[in-house]
Amino acid sequence: MSNKKQHPSALHEKPGISPPEIISPIAVAHIKKFRKIQPSPKELVEGILAGNITALSRAITLVESTNSDHLAKANEVIDACLPHANKSIRIGITGVPGVGKSTFIEAFGKHLTSLGKKVAVLAVDPSSTISHGSILGDKTRMEELVKDENAFIRPSASGETLGGVARKTRETITLCEACGFDTIIIETVGVGQSETAVHSMADFFLLLKISGAGDELQGIKRGIMEMADAIVINKADGDNIRKANLAKVEFNRALHLFPAKKSGWIPTTSTCSAITHEGISAVWKTIAQFLELTKENNYFFEKRKEQNQYWMLETINEQLKLNFYNHPKIHQLLDSTKKAVQNDEISPFAAAQLLLEKYFKF
């Protein structure tokens, strides 16, 4: 009986030695202290103008924040950077999911940095309408470009913004230009025909396609194709070369059905392979020809003026929307009004009008 008390089980575990801490408490305290230090707008601007990537990243985070306290700081940074901006070429790249946008941008970006360019890639990932989260995995796909000292990749979530671009992409472009990046690439989420907001912030609009994605019937459709300054059929490698060349012919036919562009530029079609880098240099040559023509006929500068006006109006719309939903009294009324609409006590249109009238009276 006494032996059983001394050894209650054959699986009895003797107390061992506790493993040492693998994380230094001093390092943790240092990191926490550093994170609490928020640089002033002046410090961020000085860092950006000096080409400091950390300052640029922190400023972009500030600009993307929906916190009302950050708005004034963000505007101060943007205003200070504005005189140093507008010296880059902005290239919008879009295409259906799976067309190889990220792989193409890595090959294209590496080609540009080899020419001495400083490239900033603003990659926009779709946000889930359910969880509101975003993977932000573009850096994973651009393994070589992300290590290039002349390249900067910033993934952002699209949020609730339509058009395949993030809410603050336009302001981010200004910050990147002030930081010394002379080529800005805006990669959108996979888009459809009506989502064309990227066109309003880019100088050159590149549409990536793959073979088997359409024929000349696309030419009578209004949407993203008529916005394109060039169509590039990607994945023209291996057994797919013949199909890509056929697709090039089909898209060429489709482009003839579009009206002439104000720029005087005739859109081109070409093939390339982001894997073998075949045709990548030709894409840059096409962009260079476009820039030469549009700067000569002044369309380049007129378009930028129109874009500035467009984004002023968009910012007003965005700010009005934020002010409406963040108003405390609207917060109180919104839930009860939603229930009334769900119960068919009031029509959605009348309810919206009622809320707006009350908002403007507050």
N, C-alpha and C positions, 0 to 999 in steps of 0.2 A: 504493500500500500504506500509506504514511504517512497519507494523507488518510482512509482507512478506519478507522485506529486513532484518529484525532482525532474522527471522527464515526461511531461504530459503528452508529447508527440515526437515521432521520429523526424518530423519536419520542423522541429524547433530551430529558429534562426537566432544566431548570436548577433549582438549589436556590432555593426561594422564601423569603419571610419568614414566620416562624412567627406564627400569630394570637395575640393577647393572651389571657390567661386570662379566661374569662367569669365565673368564680366567685372571689370574694375569699377568699383563704386565711384572712384575719382573721375574716371572717364565719363560715366553716366551723368554725374553732377555737372561736368564741364559742358557736355552736349546740351543738357537742359538749360543751363545758364545762357549758352550761345543762342539757342532757339528763342529765348525770351527777348533777346535784343533785336528790336525792329529798327532797321536802318531808316533814316529820314529820307524824304523825297530827294533832297539835295545830294545825299550820299549815294543814292541809287542812280541818279542822273550822272554824277561824276564817274561812277563805276561803268555805266553803260557807254559813255563817251570815251572811256579808256579801253573799251573792248573787253571788259570783265564779264565773262559768261554767267558767273554766279549772280552778279547784280542784275543782269538781263533776265535771268530766270525768276528771281525774286520779284522783279518789277512786273513781269507777265502774270505771275500768281496774284499780285495785288490788283492788276487790271481785270483779271478774270473773276475776282471775288464778287459775290453778290451782297457782301456786308456793306451796309450804307456808310459805315465809318471809314471804309477804305476808298470810297468814291472820290473824295476830295484829294486824297494823297495820289491816287491814280491819275487824276486829271492834271495835277501839278507836275507829275513826272512826264506825262505825254506832252504837255504844253512846252516844257523845257527841252524835250527831245525833237519837237516838230521842226525847228530851224535846221536841224542836222539830218532830216529825213528827205524822202523823195529823190534819192540818188541811186535807186536800185532798179532792176528789171524784175517785174512781178509776173510770175508764170503760174497760171491756174491749171491743174491737172485733174481730170475727172474720168470716170468710166464705171462700168457696171462692176459689182463685186466679183472678184476672181479674175479680173482682166490683167492683174499683175502690176498694180499701181506702185506699191512699195518697192518691189524688185526693180521696176523701171526707174524709179526715182533714185534708188541707190546707184545704179549704173550711170544714170544721167548726171547725178551729183558728183560722182567720182571723176567723170569726164570733165566737168566744169572746174573742179578744184585742181585738176591736172593742168588746166589752162591758166591757173593763178586766180581763179574766182573765189570769193568767200560766199558760201551757200548756206542759207537758212531754210530749213524745211518745216513748215507748219502743217503737221498732219492732224486731220480731224477724224476722230473715231465716233461711230454712232453710239448714242446713249440708249439704254433699254427703257422702253416706255413703262415697264413693270417695276424693275428694281431701281431705275434711274442711274445705274452704274455703267461704266465703260471700261473696256479692256486696256486701251492705250498701249497696244502692243507693237506699234510701228517701229520702235527702236530695235526690237527683237529681230525684225525682218531686214533691218539695214545694219548688219553686223560690221561691215567695213566702213561705211560712211560715218557711223557714230564714233569711230575712233579717229577720224580725220580731223586734224586741228583747225582746218579751214571750213569746217561744217558744224552746224548747230541744228539739232532736231528737237522740236517741241511738239509732243502729242497733246491734243486737247479734246475734251468731250464736246460733242455737238449740242448736248442739252436738249432744250425744247425748240432750238432754232431750226427753221426750215431752210432748205437750200444747200444742205451739205457742208455748211461752214459753222464754226463756233461763233458764239455771240460776240466775242471780243477779238476775232481774228484781225479785223481792220486796224485796231489799236496796236496789236502785237506787231504788225508789219512796220509801223512807225518806229517802235522800239528797236526792232532788228536792224532797220536801216540806220538808225542813230548809232548803233553798236558797230557799224562798219561792214555789214553784209550787203554786197552789191547785187546778189541774185536771190530773190525770195521765191520759193516754190510752195504753193498752197495745194496740198493734197486733200481732196474732199472725200467724204464717205461715198460709197457706191450710190449713184444717183439715177433718177428717172428723167423723163423728158421735160418736166415742168420745173425742176429744181435747178435754177440757174443763177443763184446769188453770187457764186464764185466769179461770174463774169463781171460783176460790178466792182471787183477789187483787183482784177488782174489786167496786165497790159496785153498778155498773150494767153489765149485759151486753147489748151491742148486736150483733145478727146481721145482717150485710149480705147481701142476696140480689139476684138478677137474675131477670127474667121468663123463664119456660120452665125453671126449675130444680126444679120439683116441684108437687105438688097436695095435696089434703087427705089423701092416703095417708100423707104425711109425718107426720101427726098420730099414727099408731100406732107410729111408730119412736121408740125411746128413744135419746137422745143430745143433741147440741148444741142442737136446737130447743127442748127442754123447759127448757133452762137460760136461754134468752133472755128478757130483760125487754122487749125491743122488737125487731121485725123491720122493717128498712127496705129497700125494693126500690129499689136504685140504678139509675142510667142511665135515669131516666124523662124522656127528652127526645127531640125529633124524632119520628120514626116509631114510637118505642118507648113512647110515653106510654100508648097504649091497652093494649098488652101488659102494661105495668107495673101498670096499674089492675086488670086481670084477675088478675094474680099476687097483688095485695093481697087481693082477694076470696078466692082459693084458700087463702092462708096464714091468713086470718082464720078460715076454716072449720077448718083444721088445728089451730089453737090451742084450739078448743073441746073437742078430744079429750084435752087434757092435764089432769091433776089440778090443783086450786087451789094456788096458791103460799102458802108460810108467811108471806110478807111481806104478804099481803092485796092485792097488786098484780095487776091484770089486764093481761097483756101486750098491747101494741098493735102494729098494722101501719100503715105509711105508705110513701109513695113520695117520692123526691127525685132531684135531679140535681146531682151534684158539679160539673158543667161550668157549668150556668146558675145554680147556688146555689138553685134552687127547692126548697123543703121543708127546707132546712138549719136555719133558725131554729126550725121546728116540732119538730125532733129535740131541740134543747136544752130547749124548753118541756116536752116529754115527760119528759126526765130530771129537770127541776126539780120536776115533779109527783110523780114517783117518790120523790125525796128528801124532799119535804114529808110524804108519806104514811108512809114507813118510819121517819123520825125521830120522827114523832108516835106511832107504835105501838111504838117502841123496837126494831124489827127491825134497823134500820141498825147500831145499836151492838152488838146481840147477834151479828150476822153477823161483824162485825169481830173480836169475841172468839174466835169459832169459827175464823176464818181464821188468827189468831195461833197458836192451838193446832195447827192443821193444818200450818202452816209450821215449827213447832218439830219435829214428827215427821218432816216431809220433810227437814229439815236433818240430823237424826240419821241417817236412811237414806242421805243423800248422803255424809255424813262417814264412815260405816261402809264404804261402797263405796270411797271414796277411800283410806281407811286399808288396806283389804284389798289393793287392787291396787298400792299403793305400798310394801307391806311387802317388804323385800329377800329374805326366805326364800320368800315366795309367788312372787316374780319367778323364782326359781330352779326352783321346782317346776312353774310354770304351763306352760312349753313342753313338758316331758316328759309332763305329764298330758294336754295337748292332743293330742299325737301318739298317746298310748294310746287316747284316745277316737276319734280318726280311724281307727285300725287295729282298732277294735272289741274292744280288749283289756279295756275297762271301759265301763260305760254312762255317758252324760253325767250322770245323776242321782247315781250312786255316786261319780263323780269329783268332782262339786261338793261332795257331803257330805264326802268325804275331805279336800279342800282346806280347807273350813270348819273341820273338826275340828282340823286341824293349825294353822290360823291362831289359833284360840282357845287352843291350848296354848302358842304362842310367847310 
